[in-house]
C-alpha cells in the first residue's frame, strides 16, 4: 500500500512543526510557524512519497520559505522552489527521477 497508508488503513503522515530549517522525511506534514528558512526534500524518495508544507501563521509573503530540491527536480525543473504566498499549503508528490516532485495543490 506504499508508505502513505499502512496495511491497517491508518495514515502514516508525520506532523512536524518548525520555525527553523528542516529536512523533510517521506510523508511529512511540516507546519511552519515562521518563514525565512529552507525545507529540504528527502534525498532518496520513493515514487508516491509526499511532503506537505503549510504556512500556519501567514508569513511566507514577507519571509519566504525555500524548498530545497536535494538533487531531484521540482515541477520538472532543476531549481529550488520559493514559497512566497501567505497562508499557503503545498503538497508535493515524488513521481520518479524523470519529473521529480510535482505540486498537487
Secondary structure as GFF3:
##gff-version 3
##sequence-region A 1 105
A	DSSP	beta_strand	14	18	.	.	.	ID=ss1
A	DSSP	beta_strand	22	23	.	.	.	ID=ss2
A	DSSP	beta_strand	28	32	.	.	.	ID=ss3
A	DSSP	beta_strand	38	40	.	.	.	ID=ss4
A	DSSP	beta_strand	50	55	.	.	.	ID=ss5
A	DSSP	beta_strand	65	68	.	.	.	ID=ss6
A	DSSP	beta_strand	81	83	.	.	.	ID=ss7
A	DSSP	beta_strand	89	94	.	.	.	ID=ss8
A	DSSP	beta_strand	101	103	.	.	.	ID=ss9
###
